[in-house]
Amino acid sequence: MQFHRAQTLDEALDLLGELGDDALVLAGGTDAVIQYLAGEIAPEAFVHIEGIEDLTTVSLNHRTTLGPLVTHRVLATDEVIGAVHPALAASARTVGGWQTQAVGTIGGNICNASPAADTVPPLLVADAYVTLASRRGRRRLALMDFFLDRRQTVMDPDEMLTAIDLDPLPRGSGEVYLKVGRRGAMEVALVGMAVRIGFAADGTVDSARIALCSVAPTPRRVPDAEKALIGSRLDGGVFDAAGEALRAAACPIDDARASASYRRRTLGGLLERAAIQCREAVTS
Amino acid sequence: MTVNGVAVAFSVNGVAHRLEVGPGETLLRTLRERLRLTGTKDGCVEGECGACTVLVDDRPVDSCILLTAALEGRQVRTVEGLSGDGALGPLQQAFIDHGSVQCGFCTPGFLMTLTALLEENPSPSSFEVREALDGNICRCTGYRQIIEAVAAVTAESTRP
């Protein structure tokens, strides 16, 4: 195996263009190195990109742009990011311990394409797009369309994620990330749910976005559940209908951490809790 | 499969090292087997337990899942760096005074995470201490005595 250090994006893209399928991009390594040491992956080469300063930037504007090397620790602790992306910050705080958050990056969380990637549901409810670059050019696509299957993405072997852009939380909206696990720390999500709800002045829901992880091979938005909330005041039977839509959209597995049936049964109650927290965040 | 050595230069506890390592060699292995710094412990070897925690550029990291080749230009600190001239550092002494060590295997990792915390936040609340220690697992002493040791050190340093 080879180990290449890229100091600039150009160097990284040259290496990926040359090595293609044989290379694996390495950032913080909190997923990739574990998989490598366990023998689950055997790349011919690592292309180490952690030293590319340009990919660590955060820009807050009418859209927020995050470099792929922004760490979970920055997302979890930066007060400015936390104010406009509270669900993203909350999700980053649930990824491993400080040791993982200190080096693990948002780009890695996305590209590793784990069904349980905590930062992805908050990105999906913020309508995130990803920019992929290669020697052949650039393309920008919705994060929703990035994942093909468990650990599979639309990225070509010579491509690299270079930016993530997303909507900050608008005024009158609240958002949360809720995670079901057996304990409060160091947990892989049994179910993760991000919800962003916009309220009209009279308290009616005028927009709703709901995204899940750990209930299907890929994280996903659930438009039918979103529609069920819109126009309501989060009362009546609205959560029955929305919960039904969530269960229909989920295709969880049984594994050592939880049964599929358990994961499905958490969804309705979790949405109700999330929606009410969104409303509290707006009115407080 | 050919294995190519990678040249890497970094410092450990202020001492510069220039090494040629395997591309898949972890910092934990480099510390323990090349540099004979065996204070850093080999626990779960999958980034879960925190026994192997060291500081890289002042941030706590699990050295068992960090490739040494990725450390070019970085500054590493290990538990060996906490004591000077044979004297224990204040946090180490507080661990002894408060019974925060039983079998001791997790202790170096706890000390390193807490060193990072106290450098970043010299007077953390009990909640902040516990939150910082999310990634460090102790299976025999328990956590209370450890949190008490931190409280003693911070009380000491903030005393007028």
Boltz contact constraints between the chains, C-beta under 6 A:
constraints:
  - contact:
      token1: [A, 1]
      token2: [B, 23]
      max_distance: 6.0
  - contact:
      token1: [A, 2]
      token2: [B, 4]
      max_distance: 6.0
  - contact:
      token1: [A, 3]
      token2: [B, 6]
      max_distance: 6.0
  - contact:
      token1: [A, 3]
      token2: [B, 23]
      max_distance: 6.0
  - contact:
      token1: [A, 3]
      token2: [B, 69]
      max_distance: 6.0
  - contact:
      token1: [A, 33]
      token2: [B, 65]
      max_distance: 6.0
  - contact:
      token1: [A, 34]
      token2: [B, 46]
      max_distance: 6.0
  - contact:
      token1: [A, 34]
      token2: [B, 47]
      max_distance: 6.0
  - contact:
      token1: [A, 34]
      token2: [B, 65]
      max_distance: 6.0
  - contact:
      token1: [A, 48]
      token2: [B, 70]
      max_distance: 6.0
  - contact:
      token1: [A, 97]
      token2: [B, 134]
      max_distance: 6.0
  - contact:
      token1: [A, 97]
      token2: [B, 135]
      max_distance: 6.0
  - contact:
      token1: [A, 98]
      token2: [B, 60]
      max_distance: 6.0
  - contact:
      token1: [A, 98]
      token2: [B, 132]
      max_distance: 6.0
  - contact:
      token1: [A, 98]
      token2: [B, 135]
      max_distance: 6.0
  - contact:
      token1: [A, 99]
      token2: [B, 53]
      max_distance: 6.0
  - contact:
      token1: [A, 99]
      token2: [B, 60]
      max_distance: 6.0
  - contact:
      token1: [A, 99]
      token2: [B, 61]
      max_distance: 6.0
  - contact:
      token1: [A, 99]
      token2: [B, 62]
      max_distance: 6.0
  - contact:
      token1: [A, 99]
      token2: [B, 135]
      max_distance: 6.0
  - contact:
      token1: [A, 102]
      token2: [B, 59]
      max_distance: 6.0
  - contact:
      token1: [A, 102]
      token2: [B, 61]
      max_distance: 6.0
  - contact:
      token1: [A, 103]
      token2: [B, 61]
      max_distance: 6.0
  - contact:
      token1: [A, 185]
      token2: [B, 134]
      max_distance: 6.0
